[in-house]
Amino acid sequence: MAAEDRHAPWVRLSHWIGAISLSVLAVTGAVILMAHPRLYWGEVGNDLTPAVLELPISRNYQHAGYRPATPFFPGRAGPVTASRTYDIFNENGWARSLHFLAAWLLVLPGLLYLATALLGRHFRAHLWPTRAELHRTALSQSFRDHLRLRIPPATGGPQYNVLQKLAYSSVVLVVLPLMAVTGLAMSPAVAAAYPLLPRVFGGFQSARTVHFGLFAVMVLFVVVHVVLVVKSGFGRQLVAMTVGEK
């Protein structure tokens, strides 16, 4: 195999750093969600306010374990409070710290990858679909082939079909950057320094909800990616993405 048909060393290194970081982010993100499996829209949200989505992933799900709400100021409309009547799941202290650390392990190499891919020929040569590939006939044929798992054997290099190019380009240019920005928007320190950032997404809780939606997209992408790797030749793909040989 010619050198230009192999994955470049910096691509292979970025791939595995990203894979490790995403794995840690997935685990810690799940633990954080388990502590409060409710998503809201707007600036604030808590157990006493309506949720956009509630996830059945821990004993904190639909617990209904609160005493009747009481107002802070008797006889006046305003904030209310209520005491819990159950033992909550709350392991998100370590999860938040590790999540934030793993995020930088994804963001910093990701910025280097993005700059190198855009300034070099990697993006144009391997990830950006051609006009012919974007034709309706070619797109529909590729879509049908994927639905039927008609995946050609791996070449051991970055020779992607049009759906793979669209998926990788979307992840690199849209999903991952938005995940990073919404993650920063949820940081109290960053939001205090740049209050406009969470407002761009409609508020702190909206940024959290968007962040979760992007996480779900990434999980789907990784699952499909692994299925295609296995289907097209796991051994050859693994070798190609580690030592770069045929």
Secondary structure as UniProt FT lines:
FT   HELIX           3..5
FT   HELIX           9..35
FT   STRAND          38..39
FT   TURN            47..48
FT   STRAND          53..54
FT   TURN            59..62
FT   STRAND          70..71
FT   TURN            74..75
FT   STRAND          80..81
FT   HELIX           92..119
FT   HELIX           123..127
FT   TURN            131..134
FT   HELIX           136..147
FT   TURN            148..149
FT   HELIX           162..170
FT   HELIX           171..175
FT   HELIX           176..185
FT   HELIX           188..193
FT   HELIX           196..200
FT   TURN            201..202
FT   HELIX           204..240
FT   TURN            241..243
//
